Amino acid sequence: MADDDLIASCGCKGIRTCLICEKQGKFSNQQHSVTGNVQAYFFCSRCNVCYRYTDASKTTQPEANCKDHAINSSLQVKGIKVIDNFLSLQEETEMIHHIDLSSWAISQSGRKKQDFGPQVNFKRKKLKMNNFKGLPNYCRNVISKMHINDACNQILANFRPVELCNLDYSPDRGSAIDPHFDDFWLWGDRLVTINLLSGTILTLSKDDVEVDIPMPPRSLVIIFDDARTLWKHGIKRQNITSRRVCMTFRELSDPFLSGGEDEDLGKKLLDIAMS
């Protein structure tokens, strides 16, 4: 499908909305700003501290002085790692070129997507591998880089993804993604995302608390531990200001690994993923 057709089409279902279907009369469920009932924190990737916003309207920039962060911090969230400039500008340009060679499918909430992985029915806990041909070649060097980069290799030394999901966000479509947990049955503890083209904010939410995590262009963000299992994550429409493409890699959960009840199926998935 041509990109112009994608812009004019809507893939929203249920309560999901985008600018396209809202213009057709569907009520928007998007959160456009932080409300007074939410305790708002910002995660500083320099000192790894979650500190309180001094101004609840501030949505994109952290305070510069890390010495002040500990004073304003009363929240600890295990499992957030942001690595700035994980890719070079040239690597980013080449990656976007390769990604855009594949067709994009319409997704919900104004997104476009490309899925490289098994076909999964999460409700029934069933998967099919018939059409899974492995991860695209252009991401192989990126995965290798995760294993040797000094800033993340301790966390990702044994990271073996079996799925790559590319998402395209645009302010023209009102792109966003509602707060959610990634599946726990199939996907493991670490979610690894590379952010391309434009910066945004990943928002963690639990009860009445939100933590904004900066995702600069070409950065790599790892969500694991409590940030993965206890906090939902999403991206608000207001934090998409120009085209953004992200690459999210997912690994298998423990039952699909060595010693698990679905070890044989997991081995097949791993073999295909890197074939």
N, C-alpha and C positions, 0 to 999 in steps of 0.2 A: 504493500500500500504506500502511495506517495506521501511525503511529509505534509503536503497541503491537506490531504484527506485526513491525516491523523489529527491535525490541528482543528479541523472542522468536526471531528467525531468525538464521541464521549463513551468511555467504558465504565462509567460509574454504576454501581448497583447498591440497592438498599439505601442506607443513610449516607453513603459516600457522595460527594459532589465535587464539581470543578466549575470554572468560569463558564464553560460551554453549556452545561446543563442548567446552571443557575440563570443564565440569560434566557433560557427556555422556560423558566418559572419554578425550578426546583429549589427548595429552601436550603440555604447554606448551613452546614454544621461546623464550619471552620472556626477555629479560635484565632482571632486576629491580634490579640494583645493579652498581656498578663493581667489577670484580674486582681482586685484587692484581697481576695481570699487565698491567694496562692503565695507561699513562701518561695521567693525566687533566688536562686543561687547561680553563680557563674563558675565554671571550672577553668582554672588557669593551668595551661599545659606546661608552663615553665616551672611552677612550684608544686603542681599536682594537688592543689587545694581548691575546695569548693567554698567560695565566699559569698556572703549576702550582697545582693545588689543594693547600692546606696540610692539608686534611682530606678524604680520599677519599670520606667518607660524605656530604659536602655536595653537593647536587644542584640547588639552585634560586637561590641568592643569591651575587652576586659580592662580593669584598672591596671595602670602600668607598674605600680610599685608592689612587688611581691611581699615586701615587709609588712604591708598593711593587710594582706590577705589572711594571715593567721589570726589577726585581731578580729576580723569580721567573719571568721569561720566557726561554725558550730555543727558542721555536717561532714561526715566522712562517707564516701562511696567507694567501695573496693571495686577495681576492675575497669578503670578508664585509662587508656593510653593514647596520646595524640603525638604523632611524629610529623613535624613540619618538613616540607620539601623532600618527601620520600622519593618522589620522581622529579627529574629535571624538567625544565620547560620543553626541551626537545623530546624527551620521553613521553611527556603528556601529549604533545602534538601528534606524535606517531601513534600513540594509543588511541586517540580519538579517531584518527584516520582509519585504523583497523576496525574499531568498533562500528563506525558508521558504514562500513562495507556490508555489514549484515543488516537485514531488515528489522525494523522496530514494530512491535505489536502494541495496540492500544491497551492501556491499563486503567486502573481506577484513580480517582482524585487528580486527574490531569497529568498523569505520568505516562511515559512510554517504557517498554521493557524488552529485554532480550534474556531468555533463560537458557542456560547451558547446564543441564543436570537431569536426573531421573524425573519421570512424570509421577507426581505424588498426590494421593488423596489422604490428606492429613486426618480428616474426620474418621475414615475407615482404617487408617494406618496401613495403607496399601501403596505399593509403588511398582512402576513398570520401567524397564530399562531398554525397551525395544528401540526407541528413537534416540537414546543417549549415546552419542559418538565420542564423548570425552570433552574436556575443556579446550577452548580455542588456543591455538598455538601462540597467539600474541600475549597470553598471560603467563606463559611458562617462565620467562625471565623475571617477571614480577614476583612470582612465588619463590623462585630461587633467591631473589633479593631479600625477601622477608626472612629467610633462614640465615642470612649472613650479615644483615644490617645490625650494627652494634646497638642501636636504639631499641630494637624489638626482638632480636634473635633469642633472648632468654625466654620470652613469652611464646614465640612462634617456632622454636627450633624443630618441633615435631608436628607442625601444622600441615595437614594433608587435606586440602579442600576437595570436595566432590561436586560442588555446585558453584557456578558463577552466575549472579544475577546483575545485569546492567540496567540501570534506571536513568531515564532522561526527564529532567524537570525544567519547566519553563514558566515564567510569570504570565505569559500570554494565555496559558491554559489554566492558571491558578493552581499549579502543581503543589502537592503536599502529600504527607503520609500520616495518618492518624496514629496516636499512641497505641503500641501493640507489643506483644511478646513474639519473638520468632519461635517456631515450633520447637518443643523439647524432645519429642519422640524420636525424630530423625536427626536433628541438628545438634551439634555438640556445644561446648561451653564458650568457644571463641567465635565472635563475629568480626570479620575483618573487612573494612571498607576503605577504598581509595577514592578520594574526592577530586574531581576534575573540572576544569574550566572556570568555576566561580566558587567563592566561599559561601558557607551557610552555617546554620546552627542546628546541631542535633540536640533535642530536648528530651531528657530523662524525666519521667513523672512517676510519682507514687503518692497516693492519697492527695494531700493538698500541697505537696512540695514539687518544685520543678528545678532541674539543674540543666543549664545551657552549656553545651560543649562546642567550642569553636571548631569548624572544619575548614581550614584554609585550602585554597587550590593546591593540588598535588600532595596533600597530606594523606597519611594513613592513620586510621582510627581503629583501635581494638576495643571491643566491648566484651567483658568476660566477668566471671565471678559474680558478685552481688549486682553489678550493673546489668548483667545479662539476665539473671534469674529473679531479681526482686523489683527491678525498675522497668517499666515500659519505655520504649523509645519511639520518637516520631520527629517529623520536620513540619513546622508551621508554614503556611502559605506566605506569611509576611517575610519569612527569611529566605525566600527564593527571589533574587533580584535580577538574574539573567540566566542564560542556559547553564544547567548543571548536569553533569553525568557522573554517576557513581558506580563503582564496581564492588559488589559485596560477595565475599567468598565465605562459604560455609563448610564446616567439617562434620563428620559423623559423630553421633552420640555413642556413649560407652557400649550399649548393647550390640552395636554393629562393629565393634573393634575386637581385638584379640581377647579371647576368653568370654565374650558376650554371647547371648543366646542367638543373635543374628550375625555371628562372625563371618559365616560363609558368604552371606549376601553382601556384607560390608566389604569383604575382600574383592568381590566381583565389581562393586561400585568403584573402589579405589583403583583397580586395574584399568577399568574403562576410562576413568577420569584423566589419568595421565598417559593414556595410550596414544 
